[in-house]
Amino acid sequence: MQSKNIFKIILVKLVLVGILSCGKDVRKIEKIDYTTEYKFNSEIENKVALDTTPWKYQYSASDYAAKGDYKNALRHWDLGFRRNPITFSQKEVDSINNKYRIESAADYILEESKSNQIIIINEAHHNSFHRMFSKSLLQRLYDNGYRNLGLEALGNGERFDSLLLKRKYPVLDTGYYIKDPQFGDLIRTALEIGYNVFPYEQTKNVNRKLREIEQAKNIQKVIETKPGEKFIIHCGFDHVLEGKHSSWEKAMAERLKEYTGIDPFTINQVVYSEKSKPELNHPFLKSLDIQEPSILIDEKNKPFSYKRGEAWADIAVFHPNTQYVNKRPNWLFENENKNVEIILNDIDITFPVMILAYKEGEDVNQAIPFDITEISNKSENGYLGLKQGKYKIIVTDGKGSYKFNKKVN
């Protein structure tokens, strides 16, 4: 009788252990040989401290953006473009809010997409949220008939990633700015949806006016092979502008209109985006209560367009200020992404460390990670924005590296 009772107790304990372990992330940690092109914060800061070029903060902002450090990317960009805060008077603020109503930018863009053949949307090359917003439009634009996505950031000519469409995910050599996990996933998502993704950057080592011309002609060639099809063009900064450009005569968007006879729907999301500090934001953005990517509609039901001299974009998108959750941007945990905690206290490694998440099936030595974060000490845990699926998690201090599997339900 006593032996039977002991057996029952053991059985109950085994069942309880099994039940409890189902709720835990059981992982096998493996030490691996691994190197990364992504820079630790200390490397970026040391590099910029020694750099004497006027554009050093543009490089450091890009280095931070590449590793998913949105806050430091904004900070360094603003260090390179120091400006005094400007605020409208209360009378001006009231006038703006009386004249305009705020509407969803995504809803407006999707409605306009039905009657347009080409959409051109820009980004700031240090701003990962711009890539996140463009990515959020892809599925619904595809549903509205868009099948082609042209990306300025894709390597072209000798730098063209000829295996991208077959491989279905970007690698470190796919493009300089594409190393940003948010840009990498924009491309990954587009390919999963079914877009034809193509480059259009100049290949003749030209700049300014000649660069705008070659970019537009490269897009024109693709359009001519797909008559009647719909296109999204994702570009940087001023390339989105129609009309007369003050430096280039005509930017890429205006040149494309000239060469194809198609008037594109142009979207500027750069000017009215947050800076590193709210007080540095454009005074127009500071005057509004923006809770999501938005546009402004006036009393005549016309959208607010971005204008600068004789150049313009059809609409301007106003982006909200980022809130931070576990020191990461709140928008990382939206659009099906979950806030996934990575516990590090059982890994014998020197801090700081980088945590990189790779989708299962992608080459961890070449692929763009799904997300990256840097942790400064062992008392902290890392938090990654990950979709449902299986991942390879790599933890590295730059000298030693460890790998384990992670399933996100």
Secondary structure by P-SEA (a helix, b strand, c coil): caaaaaaaaaaaaaaaaaaaaaacbbbbbbbbbcccccccaaaaaaaaaaccccaaaaaaaaaaaaacaaaaaaaaaaaaccccbbbbcaaaaaaaaaacccccaaaaaaaaaaaccbbbbbbccccaaaaaaaaaaaaaaaaacccbbbbcccccccccccccccccccccccccccccaaaaaaaaaaaaaccccccccccccccaaaaaaaaaaaaaaaaaacccccbbbbbccccccccccccccccaaaaaaaacccccbbbbccccccccccccccaaaaaccccccccccccccccbbbbcccccccbbbbbcbbbbccccccccccccccbbbbbcccccccccbbbbbbccccccccccccbbbbbccccbbbbbbcccbbbbbbbbcccbbbbbbbbcc
